[in-house]
Amino acid sequence: MSTLITPTIPESLILYRRRQKFNQVRAAAKFGVTYDAYRDWEKPGSRLGLRQQLGALKPHEVCYLKRRRAGKTQKEIAREVGTSRLWVIRMEAGHAPVGRLRDYWEV
């Protein structure tokens, strides 16, 4: 599955931060930059920052990236898969079975 999608630099930073359970302030401190600089690193299309080596992506991470790339909100996806936004949040975080999202994104 990880070969189907390669994270951009900003996406790799976001996934790294999510895996570490860091907010942007804590991630900025870890990388030794200001919050504003780190926030800019995570903006779509940014070529700044340090690509994080993540290894194989987990199914919920692939679904999260596909949603972001499609420009859809969690609320939209929840409505389309017949669940609540909270459940989509839990699925994308890897805290709930991700089957519905995998089916939706054809992962």
Secondary structure, 3 states (H helix, E strand, C coil): CHHHCCCCHHHHHHHHHHHHCCCHHHHHHHHCCCHHHHHHHCCCCCCCCCCCCCCCCCHHHHHHHHHHHHCCCHHHHHHHHCCCHHHHHHHHCCCCCCHHHHHHHCC
